[in-house]
Structure formats: structure tokens, C-alpha cells
Amino acid sequence: MSPQSAREDRWLFVTLLAVTVVSSIVSSLGAPLVPSIAERYDVPVSTAQWILTASMVAAAAATPVIGRWGSGRLRRPVVVGALLVVLAGTLLAALPLGMGPLIVGRAAQGIGLAVVPLTLAVARDAWTGDRLVSRLSLLSVATVAGAGLGYPFTGLVADQLGVAGAYGMGAGLVAITLVLAWRHLPRTAPGEPQPVDLPSAVLVAAGTVAVLLAVSEGEKWGWLSAGVLGLAAGGAALLVGWVVRTRHLTGRGRLPLVDLRLAARPGVLGPNAVAFALAVGMYGLLTIVVLLVRADGSAGWGLDRGAAAAGLVLVPYAVCSVGGSRLALRVSRRFGPHLLLPVGATTFAAAMVLLALHHHTLPAALLAMAVGGLGSGFTFSSLAPLIVPHVPREETGSAMAFNLLLRYLGFSTGSAVSVALVGVYGGDDAAFRATGLTLAALCFVTGAVVALAGRRRPGTPVPA
């Protein structure tokens, strides 16, 4: 490789890493501020939590759309255009216009997460062999690590410059990433742009919002109230309608938003199931640890710390996520990749148990987050390398888009459900423990199911 080619290779990887990390950082901006925003706008914490949930729902709906639009020659323009939307949303969120515009801005920021599958597709086109596996792992875990980095970034900047300052700094990061993408992303790519089933994207977004709104407001409105039951039933009907529409389009030979047959094939189904379940656990953990650090202790739990402390508690999580991804690569080379998902899920369950049973000091919370980071690193770094060999090259973007759609749906579900569970269980210290143990059980069962399924013959890899 010539010096010029080596320099271009490095800049391409730096650009892909920047797009992934900055998108994740910006999507998590404001998380340590949820209690403060609830107080500022006089809304329940479950309502303020929508500054996180909205970005995840937007990411879930936009991911398959951008995955289709970003094929072939449109890949670079789509990535650049999505980053422009993120920049606009970050600037909107920085303005003191009220809760509504803040949530709209946060939803626009979630579009950045939808370009992550395109970075993986670029990587598959650019590299092969061990270099491809290593860089896919790093890009995959960068989503998780970036979310962890966004928390301390928000907390530290907000303590000095307020909410507007945190989003202003986020806008600066997006602007730098936009310049990198404009200069270093390949101007051509194999394949052709694909048609997009926009009605399906609307069904996914509307259905998810309705269900999660029912969950987040159930405690306030009453779990058996007409509003909650209507939202839950309507949301479920919309999601079922999306599945029916997808099967109908597939049966007629037309291209659906996501190919559910591809998503359910051997070798792909397991990672997809884990992506959703562990994403619920991950954002549940991130949410309740922020509530723990910020709560004043009046309910029997809480450390009564500021936004900076709530952000810094995520540093061990982000650091150990990267460390876990590197360790996962070594384990995969020595023992095979089949151990990664069960070990990752079990490690994450252990982190939830630690936090549930020992949460009365900041060091205990830091330890739980470090263990959770290891579990996330093991799990999320292994998803792309496990999926990619089992799908055709031209469907890499679509397959990873669906995996990330499930991941983002899991994030939004964990964000809303974790707060709701604390309320359902009574809001006291026992409720906090029960919430942590419930999320731990979800992760543990997921790991056990994947381990048992892994004994069956894996799907046949697709030639590159």
C-alpha cells in the first residue's frame, strides 16, 4: 500500500468512526439532565424521559429508510444529508423554546444513528479479512461507547454552560464530522439506490410511539384508563399492520422496508433477538443509574448528586465497552464466536444484579457500570461480525439496518419501561431493586436461550 493510499485508508476509518461515535454522543445528549428538565418544565420524569426516547424512536424508523436510500451512488449524499438534519436538530434543542421543540430537536438528532449501517457497508467495501473483522467490531461497539461518552460530555458541559451549552458543543462535533464525511467518504459505491416503503416507516414510528407513550404515562393516567389501553392497542395494531404489509409486499415480489425473511434466517435470527433484548437492558441500566445518582433520597434511594456526577458514572461503562470489544475479538479467535453473545448477556445481567443489590454508594454504581460495559462490549461488538457472513454482500446494509432498528427499538423501550417499572413497583428502595432484577432476568434469559440455540447447526455463511 502506497503512503497516499495508507493515508486515505486511515482517514476513511477515522471518518467512519467519527460518524458512529458522534452520532451516538449526540443521541444521548441530555440524559443526565432528565430530572432537571422535568423540574424546569414541571412535567413527570416519565415525560421528560422522552428527550431520550424520541431520538431512539426516530432512529428506529429512519434506519431502514436510510439503509435503502444509501445504496450505491447515493450513499455519500445520504450520509451528508442525515448529518445536516442532526446539526439542525442539535441547534433547535439548544434554543429555550419549551418541551415540544426540545423533543422535536432530539428526534432529529436520532437520525444520526440511522447512518451507522452505512458506515458498516462502507467498511465491508473497503476492507477484507482480519482488518474487516477488527474494524467492524470497533465500529459496532462505537455506538455503545459513544452513548456512554455522551453522558459525561453532557453533564460536565451543562454544569458550566447549561443545556444550551451542551447542545451547542454537540453541534460543533456534528459540524466537524460533517466536514470529514464530505471530504473522505467514497464518492462511488457498488449497487444501485433502492426504493423505500415509506408507509411502513410511518407504521413503525407511529406504532412504537403509541405503545411507549402508553407505557410512560400509564402510572399518571391509570394503567386501565381508556387513554392507555387505546394507545397500547392502537400501537400494537399499527406494528402488526407493518408486519402484514411487509409480508404482502414480499409475496408480490416488491421490496419491503426490511426483508423479514433475511432477518430471520439461521445465523442472523439469534443476533437480532439479542440486539433487541440487550438494548432494552442497556438503556434500562443507563436510565436507572442516572435516576439513582440524581435522586435526592426522599424515596429511600438516591445519591443526590449533580449532572456532572450523573455523566461521569457512565465513564467506566464507555471505557469497559471498548475493552470488552477487544477481549471479545480474542475470545472469538480462540474459542469461536458462538460464546460471545451468551457471555455478554450473562455479564450484563450480573451488572444489573450488582446495581439492584448494592446501589447506596457512588463506587458501587461505578463498579456496576464497569461490569455492564464489559457485557455491552462483548455483545454489541460481536453482532456485525456474526451477521455479515450470513447475508449477501448487496444486502449488508439492509441486514444491519434491521439489526440496528431492533437495537434502537430496544433502546427506546428500555428508556420508557425502566422508569415505568420503578413506579409500578412502588417507587421506593424495594422498587429500585425489583426494577434492576427484572432487567437482569431479561438479559439472563436471553443469554440462556442463545446458548441453547447455539448448540444447533449454525446457518451456512454466504460467500463474500
N, C-alpha and C positions, 0 to 999 in steps of 0.2 A: 504494500500500500504506500503510495507516494505521500510526502509530507502534506501536500494540498488535500489529498483525499482523507488522510488521517485527521486533519483539522476540521474538515467538513463533517466527518463521521462524529467527532466529539461534539461539535456544535449542534448537530441533529439530535444527539441523545440529550444534551443539555436542554434543548428546546422542548423535547417531548417530556422530560422530567419537570421542567418549569410549568408547562401547561397542566400536567397532572397535579403537581403539588399546589400550585397557586389556586387552581380551581377548587381543590379540597379545602385549602385555607380559607378562601373567601366564602365558601358554602357554610363554614362553621363560625364565621364572624358573628359575634353577639351572643353565643351560647352562655358564657359566664354572666351575661347581663340580663338573663331572663327574669330573675327575681326583681331586679331594679326596674326593668321595663314594665313589669306587672304593677309595681308600686307607682311608677311615673304616670301610667295611663289609667290607673285604677281598674285593672282587669285581673281575673284569676290567673294563677301561674299556668294553668292548662291552656288558657287563651294566649298568653304571652309566648308559650312554647311553640306557637305557630310560626314564629320567626325562624325556627329550625325546620319544623315540619313542612312549611311551604316550599322551601328550597329543595327538599328531598322529593316532594311530590312532583314539582316541576322537572327535576332531573329524571324521575321515572318516566314521565310522559314524553319528554323530549329525547331521551336516549335512543330509542329505536328509530325515531324520525330522523335525527341527525345521523344515525348509523346508516340509514338508507340514502339520504341526500349526500352524505360524504363519501360516496363511492367514486372511484376513477378520478376524472379531471376536476370534479367539484370538491375534492377532499380539502385542499388548502383554502379555497374561498369559504367553505362552510365552517372550518375551524376559526378563521379570522372573523367571520361574521358572528359566530357564537361568542367569541371573546368581546366583541363590541357590545353585544347585548349585556354581558356580565358587567362590563365597565359602566354602562348606563344604569343598570340596577344598583350597583355599588354607590354611584353618585346620588341616586334617588334616596337610598337608605340613609345617606349622610345628612339629608335635609330634615329639619324638625317639623314634619308635616302631619304627624299623627300615626296611629297604629296601622291604619289602612295602607297608606303609601309605603310604610316600612315593610309590611308583609308583601306588597307588590314588588318592591325592590329586592327583597330576599328571594322571591320566586324567580326573578330574572337572574339573580346570581346562581341559582341552581342549574341554569342552562350550561354553565361551565362544566359541571360534572358529566354532562351528556357527550362531551367531546372525548372523554377518556377512551372509549372503544376505538376511536380513530387513531389515537396515539399507538394503541396496540397493533392496529392494522399497518400503520407506517413502519413499526418495528419489525413486523413479520416480513415486509417487503425489503427492508434494508439489511437485515442480518440473518444468519443461519447458525446451526449447530449450538455449541455451548454458549456462544455470545448471545444468541437469540434467547435461550432459556434464562440466562442470567439477567438480561435486560427486561424481559417480560416480567420476571419476578420482582425486580426493583420498581418497575412502572406500576405493577398491580398493588404492591404494598404502599406505594407512594400516596395512593388515595387515602389509606388509613392513617399513615403518618402525617399527611397534610392536615387531616381533620384534627389530629392531636395538637399540631403546631398552631392551628388557628385559635385554639382556646387560650394559650398563654399570650399569643400576639394580641388578641382582643383585650384580655384582662389588663396587661401592662400598659397598652396604649390608652385604653379607656380610663384607667386611673389617672392619667396625666392630661388627656385631651378630650375625654368624654366619648360618647357614642359616635358623634360626627367625626371625631379624630380617628377612631378605629376604622370606620368605613372609608375615610379619606386616604389612610395609609393603604387600605386594601385596594382602592382604585389605583394607587401608584404601582402596586405589584402587578395588577392586571395590565396596566399600560406597558410596563416593561415586557411582560410575557407576550403581549400583542405584537410588539416590535420584533421579538425573537421569532415568533411564528411567521410573520410577514417575510423575514429575511431568510430563514433556514428550512422551512418546510419544503419538501419536494414539490415542484410545480406540476409534475405529471405523476400518475399512478395507474396501475393496471385496472381494467374493468371499466364499466360504464355506470353513470348515475342511475339509480333505481327509483321506480315510482313509489310514492309514500301513501299509505292508507291513513289519511288524516282523521276520518271519523273514528277509527279505532283509538287513536291517540286521545281524542276527546273523551271517549268512553272510559279509558284507563284513568285519566286525570279526574274526571267528574266522579267516577265511582270511588276512587281512593279518597278524595276529599270528603265525600259524603260519609263514608264509613269512619274515617278518622275524626271527623267533626262530631259524630255521634259518640265515639269513644272519649274524646277530650272533654266534651260538655255533658256527659252522662251524669256525673256527680252533681253538677249545678242544676240541670234541668229535671233530673229524675230518670233513672235507668228504664223505667216502664212508661215514660211520658210519650205522648204521640209524636213529638218532635224527634226524640232519639230513635224510637222504633221506625219512624218513617224514613229518617236519614239512613239508618242501617239497612233497612230493606231495599230502599231505592239504590243505595250504593252497591249492594250485592247484586241487584238486578242488572245494573249497568256493567259490572265486571263479567257477569255471566253472558250478557249480550255481546261483550267483546270476544269472549271465547267462541260463542256461536258464530259470530261474524267471521272470525278467523278461520274456523273450520269450513264455512261456506265458501269463502274466497279460495281457500286451498283446494276444495273439491272442484271448483270451476277452473282451476289452473291459473288463477290470478295470484299476485304476490301480496301476502298479508303484511301487517305491520311487523310481526315477528313470526317465524316459522316454528310453531309449537312442536311439530314432528322432529325438527332438528334439535330443539331444546330438550326433548325427552329421549333422545337416542342413548344407547349404552355408552358409558364413558363421559356423558355430558349431564345426564339427569342428576347424578349424585352431587357434583359441584354446584349445580343450580339450586338444589334443595338446601345445601349447606349455606350458599350465599344468602338466601332469604333468612333462614333461622338464625345464623350467627350475626347477621346485620341487625336483626331485632335485638339480640342480646348486646351487641356492641353499643348501639345508640341508647339502649336502656341503661347500660353501665355509665356511659358518658353523661347521660341526663341526671341520674340519681346521685352521682358523685358531685356534680355541680350543685344540686339542691342541698346535699349534705354539707358542703363547705360553706354555702351562703346562708343556710337556715340559722335562725337565732337561738335554737334550742328550746323554744317555748312548747313545742310538741313532744319533747322528750328526746329529740335527736337534733343534731346540727352543730357545726363548729363555729358559726358566727364570724366568718372571715370575709374579706372583701373580694372584689372582682379579680384582682391580681392573683390572689391565692387560689381562686377557683380555676384560673387559667393555668397556673403553674402546676397544679396537681395532675395536669394532663401531660407534662413533660416526660415523666417516666414511661407513660403509655406510648408516646410517639417514638422515643428512643428505643424502647424494647420491641416495638413493632418492626423497626428496621433490623435490629439484632435477631429477632425471631425469623425474619425472612432469610437472612444469611444462614442461620442454623438449619432452616428447613431445606435449603439447597444442598447442604452437606448430607443431611439425613436422606434426602431423595436419591442422591448419587450412591450412597452406601447400601441402603435398605430398600429402595424403590419408593415411588410417590404415593403408594396406597396407604402409608401410615400418616401422611401429613394431615389430612382432614380430621380423622378421629383424635389424633394427639392435640391438634389445635382446638377442637371443640371442647375436649376434656380440660385442657389448660384454661380456657376461657371460663368454663363452669367453675373451676377452682377459684378464679379471681372473684366471681360473683359471690361464692360462699364466704371467702375471706372478708369482702366488704359487708356482707349481710351480718356476719357474726362479730366482726371487730371494726367498728366504724366510729369510735369515740375519740380518736386522736388523728391528727394530720399524718403522722408517719404510717399509721395503719392504712389510711386511704392511699398514700403513695405506694405502699407495698402492693396493695390490691391492683392498682393501676399498672404497675410494672408487670405483674403476672398476666394481667389482661392484655398488655401489649405483646407479650410473647405469644399468647394464643392467637391474637389477631395476625401477627406476623406469619406464624405457621399457616394459618388458614387462608388469608387473602392473597399471600404471595404464591400459593400453590394453585389457585383457581385457573388462571390463564394457562400455565403450562399443562394442566390436566385436560383442559377443554380443547385447546388449539390442535393437538394431534388427531382429534376425532372428528374434525369438520373440514370440509373442502376449503382451500385457500380463499376462494372468492366469497365464502360465507363467514370468514373470520370476524368481520365487523358486525354482522348480524348476530352471530352466536354470542360474542362478547357483549353486544348491546343488550341482549335479553338477560344475560347473567347480571349485568350491571343494573338493568331495570328491576330485577328481583332484589338486588342488593339495596337499591335506593328505596324500593317499597318497604324493605325490612327496616331501613334507617328511619323512614317516616313513621312506620308502625311502632318501632321501639321508642321513638321520641314521644309519641302521644300516649302509648299504652303504659309506659313506666310511671308517668305522672298520675294517670288514672288509677293504676294499681295501688299506689300509696294511699289515695283517697278511699278506694274501695275497701282496703284492709283496715281503715280507721284513722290513718294519719299520724299515729303515734310511733314509738320506737319499735314496737312489735310489727307494725305495718311496714316500716322500712325493711326490717329483717325478712318479712314474708315476701316483699317485692323482690329483694335480691335472690332469695331462694327459688322463687318462681322462675325468674330469668335463668338461674343456674340450671334448674331442671330442664328447661328448654334446650340449652346448649348441650347438656349431658346426654339427653335422649337423642339429639341429632347426631352426636358423635357415635353413640352405640349403634344407631341404625346404619350409618355409613360404614362402620367397621364390619357389621354383619353382611351388608350388601357387597362389600369389597371382597368377600370370600368367593363370590360368583365370578365367572369368567368376565373380564372387562371387555368393553367394546373394542372392535378392531380399529386400529388407527387408520386414518385416511392418508394416503400418500401426499407429500407436500407438493 
